[in-house]
């Protein structure tokens, strides 16, 4: 059976991590499957949003330590892993993670890389790499501090201690917390609601939000206005305004 399960319902594609024997540890093979699935979804006009989930007991335990232990410094330097993470990050459509149980190490980094995290009440988030004599290496330090702020980021990274779902919600790491049995359902409902909107507007808005984390305010405002202006040339913008004025549902075409 594949280590990444795929199922589409309406305009939502759900990708389920399926390495239970390794607690969904994210080795290069699984990251490759995720990147390839997202690149295929990017070209599929029938897909408006993607949900990545684990199971009710765990999202992903981290990187595959057996794979990591086999790599010395030259092998780590030439590891394709950074390129795999970059491919996932380039996915332009809304990406939601449904997290139950532990999201540690690379699992936490995958959640941080997503646009929205929907968590179960049993979820725990942590970057325990420091306890192994290493440190986060797939964006954990950079994205966590932008997500939860200096105080909590330093505490989590330097102590290796995890936080639970309520604390993650208060800190801004997750958007919603639900009973674990319903996490995926709520994530899919949110994805379906988002996927109803104009595809080009969603991609532009996601781009602008990403810029806000990576640039200064003035550059971010300039990028936002440029994207806003480009959307003025789309058919969906005309349809959205017309539908509002005519008090009817919009029918977006992605054009």
C-alpha positions in Angstrom: 0.0 0.0 0.0 1.2 3.5 -0.8 2.7 5.6 2.0 0.6 8.5 0.8 -3.1 8.0 0.3 -5.1 10.3 -2.0 -8.8 11.0 -2.1 -10.8 13.8 -3.8 -14.2 14.9 -2.7 -15.6 17.8 -4.6 -12.9 20.4 -5.0 -10.9 19.1 -2.0 -8.0 16.7 -2.2 -7.0 14.9 1.0 -3.5 13.4 1.2 -3.1 11.0 4.1 0.3 10.1 5.5 0.4 6.3 5.7 3.6 5.0 7.3 2.1 3.8 10.6 5.0 1.4 11.3 7.3 4.5 11.4 4.7 6.8 13.0 4.5 8.7 9.7 8.2 9.7 9.9 8.9 12.0 6.9 11.7 10.3 5.0 12.7 11.6 1.5 10.5 9.0 -0.2 7.4 10.3 1.5 8.3 13.9 1.0 8.8 13.2 -2.7 5.3 11.6 -2.8 3.8 14.7 -1.1 5.7 17.1 -3.5 4.6 15.1 -6.5 0.9 15.0 -5.4 0.9 18.7 -4.8 2.4 19.5 -8.2 -0.2 17.3 -9.8 -2.9 19.0 -7.9 -1.5 22.4 -8.9 -2.3 21.6 -12.5 -5.7 20.1 -11.8 -8.4 22.7 -12.2 -10.9 20.5 -10.3 -8.9 20.8 -7.1 -9.3 24.1 -5.2 -7.6 23.1 -1.9 -5.6 20.3 -0.3 -5.7 18.8 3.2 -2.8 16.8 4.5 -3.6 14.5 7.4 -2.2 11.7 9.5 -4.3 9.5 11.7 -6.1 10.0 15.0 -3.0 8.9 17.0 -0.3 10.8 15.2 0.4 13.3 12.4 4.1 12.7 11.9 6.8 11.8 14.4 9.5 13.8 12.7 12.2 12.9 10.2 13.2 9.3 9.6 16.2 9.0 12.1 17.4 5.8 10.4 17.7 7.6 7.1 19.3 10.6 8.8 21.9 8.5 10.7 23.1 7.1 7.4 24.2 10.5 6.2 27.5 12.1 7.1 28.2 15.8 6.5 28.9 15.6 2.7 25.8 13.5 2.2 23.8 15.9 4.3 25.1 18.8 2.2 24.0 17.1 -1.0 20.7 15.8 0.5 17.7 16.5 -1.9 15.6 17.1 1.2 15.7 21.0 1.1 14.6 20.9 -2.5 11.7 18.6 -1.6 10.5 21.1 1.1 10.9 23.9 -1.4 8.6 22.1 -3.8 6.0 21.7 -1.2 6.2 25.3 -0.2 5.7 26.4 -3.8 2.2 24.9 -3.9 0.1 27.9 -4.8 -3.3 26.7 -3.7 -4.6 26.7 -0.1 -2.9 23.9 2.0 -4.4 22.8 5.3 -3.0 20.3 7.7 -5.3 18.2 10.0 -3.2 17.4 13.0 -4.1 14.7 15.6 -1.6 13.4 18.2 2.0 14.4 17.9 3.5 16.6 15.2 7.1 16.5 16.2 10.3 17.6 14.3 9.6 17.4 10.6 5.9 16.8 11.3 5.7 20.1 13.1 7.7 21.7 10.3 5.2 20.4 7.8 2.3 21.9 9.8 4.2 25.2 10.0 4.7 25.2 6.3 1.0 24.7 5.6 -1.4 27.7 5.4 -3.8 26.7 8.1 -3.5 24.1 10.9 -6.7 22.4 12.2 -5.8 20.5 15.3 -7.4 17.8 17.4 -7.7 18.3 21.1 -5.0 15.5 21.5 -2.5 17.3 19.3 1.0 18.1 20.4 3.5 20.2 18.6 7.3 20.1 19.2 10.8 20.5 17.8 12.8 18.0 19.9 15.8 17.9 17.7 18.0 19.6 20.4 17.6 16.4 22.5 19.3 14.4 19.7 22.3 16.8 19.4 20.9 18.5 16.3 18.5 21.3 15.6 15.5 21.9 13.3 16.7 22.0 9.7 13.5 22.2 7.5 12.4 25.7 8.5 11.4 25.0 12.1 13.4 27.8 13.7 12.4 30.4 11.1 8.7 29.6 10.7 8.0 28.9 14.4 9.3 32.3 15.6 7.2 34.0 12.9 4.2 32.0 14.1 4.3 32.1 17.9 6.8 34.8 18.7 10.3 34.9 20.3 9.5 33.8 23.8 7.7 30.5 23.0 9.9 29.7 19.9 13.1 30.0 22.0 11.6 27.8 24.7 10.4 25.1 22.3 13.5 24.9 20.3 16.1 25.2 23.1 14.3 22.9 25.5 12.9 20.5 23.0 9.6 20.5 24.9 6.2 20.2 23.1 3.1 22.3 23.6 -0.5 21.0 23.5 -3.3 22.0 21.3 -4.8 24.7 23.5 -1.5 26.4 24.0 -0.8 26.1 20.2 -4.2 27.8 19.6 -3.4 30.6 22.0 0.0 31.1 20.5 -1.4 31.3 16.9 0.2 28.1 15.6 -3.2 26.5 14.9 -6.4 28.1 13.7 -8.9 25.7 15.3 -9.1 22.9 17.8 -11.7 20.1 17.6 -12.3 16.7 19.1 -9.7 14.3 17.6 -12.4 12.1 15.9 -13.7 15.2 14.0 -10.4 17.0 13.1 -10.2 15.7 9.6 -13.9 16.4 9.0 -13.6 20.0 10.1 -10.4 20.5 8.1 -12.2 19.2 5.0 -15.2 21.4 5.6 -12.9 24.4 5.9 -11.1 23.4 2.7 -14.4 23.0 0.9 -15.5 26.4 2.0 -12.2 28.0 0.8 -12.2 26.1 -2.4 -15.5 27.7 -3.5 -13.8 31.0 -3.9 -12.2 32.3 -7.1 -9.0 30.3 -7.7 -6.9 33.1 -9.0 -7.9 35.3 -6.1 -7.0 32.6 -3.6 -3.6 32.1 -5.2 -2.9 35.9 -5.2 -4.1 36.2 -1.6 -1.9 33.3 -0.5 1.1 34.9 -2.3 0.5 38.2 -0.5 0.3 36.5 2.9 3.5 34.6 2.2 5.2 37.9 1.3 4.1 39.4 4.6 6.2 36.8 6.4 9.2 37.2 4.2 9.5 41.0 3.5 9.2 44.3 5.1 5.8 46.2 5.3 6.5 48.6 2.4 7.5 45.8 0.0 4.6 43.7 1.2 2.1 46.5 0.6 3.6 47.0 -2.9 3.3 43.3 -3.7 -0.3 43.3 -2.4 -1.3 46.2 -4.6 0.3 44.6 -7.6 -1.6 41.4 -7.1 -4.9 43.3 -6.4 -4.4 45.2 -9.7 -3.7 42.0 -11.7 -7.0 40.5 -10.4 -8.9 43.4 -12.0 -8.2 41.8 -15.4 -9.9 38.5 -14.4 -13.3 37.2 -15.4 -13.8 36.0 -11.9 -13.5 39.5 -10.5 -16.2 40.7 -12.8 -18.4 37.6 -12.0 -17.9 38.1 -8.2 -19.0 41.7 -8.3 -21.9 41.0 -10.6 -23.1 38.1 -8.5 -23.0 40.3 -5.3 -24.9 43.1 -7.0 -27.5 40.7 -8.4 -27.8 38.8 -5.1 -26.9 35.4 -6.5 -24.1 32.8 -5.9 -21.0 33.5 -8.0 -19.8 31.0 -10.5 -16.0 31.2 -10.6 -14.1 29.7 -13.6 -10.5 30.4 -12.6 -10.1 32.9 -15.4 
